[in-house]
């Protein structure tokens, strides 16, 4: 269940909410191997939820070089790199991911 602070931040129309293409990749992999079943593909719901796409860029990938290997999951490290590169706040429930020097809201 998502924490109230995260839910409030997402619902606030003054905030721009981004969904990383990295998250869509993770979801697609889990759907393909049967670990996650969803009614609709998440990428089709971005606009109706007023979310913005955050593509993975060369700058994001290169930022991995500067991240300490705190988290072993490459996808999660990419999310931290994107947030740091773009100056964004990350919403996560992963306590390991919160160890990076990136602003976060606990989900």
Secondary structure as UniProt FT lines:
FT   HELIX           4..11
FT   TURN            13..14
FT   STRAND          17..20
FT   HELIX           21..32
FT   TURN            33..34
FT   HELIX           42..44
FT   TURN            45..50
FT   STRAND          51..54
FT   HELIX           58..63
FT   HELIX           64..66
FT   TURN            69..70
FT   HELIX           74..86
FT   STRAND          90..92
FT   TURN            95..96
FT   HELIX           97..99
FT   STRAND          104..106
//
